[in-house]
Amino acid sequence: MKTALITGITGQDGAYLAEYLLEKGYVVHSIKRRSSLFNTDRIDHLYQDPHQADRRFVLHHGDMTDSSSLIRIMQQVRPDEIYNLAAQRSCNGIRYNHKSPIRGETFVTRKITRGLARIKLGLQERIYLGNMDAKRDWGHAKDYVRMQWMMLQQDQPEDFVIATGKQFSVREFVEIAAREIGIDIRWEGQGVEEKGYDQKTGACLVEVDPRYFRPAEVETLLGDPSKAK
């Protein structure tokens, strides 16, 4: 069995990567900052009783800025593959926006899908968003962690762009998500005055709030994944 070491284990990518490697039969060691405020909800289902002799998922406390803790962990683990941490055999993966149902709720994709679901259930009236014209290259995190693994299986380490090669605006994302729950959005106004209405009921479901505009907004992001393919 190969041994892998993952940093940032409590995040979206770390959790999906751990699942993927465990399914492939790896022994997975992971690093979590002892002072981290993040909980372990995303990996609780992977964590086995520490008294089990055949345990294949191990959580270590460490800090990427503390060389002594990293040396201690590396001496204990001696990994075949390291993810998110530079090693002698390293690949640079430039990964474009990738999301999933376990993404943080403050990120725009989760804010939209969660908000629309709450509107459908009568728990919320509307969603407040920023730049509706911003375009992003959105993929699914599960696909991107599979690419992380594939990068480290190459005979020679190389750099790769991981992306879908397609982009959608925030406005289009709202429309697609709304259609999934039977709502057609009608847009009126422009800029900060733009609003999205339920085509059937006429209720205002989406408003633009200037507070959510970024000072250094990147209008468009689009990756070229041809090398990775």
Secondary structure, DSSP 8 states (H G I E B T S, - for coil): --EEEEESTTSHHHHHHHHHHHHTT-EEEEEE-TT----STTTTTT---TT-TT--EEEEE--TT-HHHHHHHHHHH--SEEESS--SS--EEEE--EE-TTS-TTSHHHHHHHHHHHHHTTS-S-EEES-TT-EE--EEHHHHHHHHHHHTTSSS--EEEE--S--EEHHHHHHHHHHHTT--EEEES-GGG-EEEETTT--EEEEE-GGG--TT---B-----TTT-
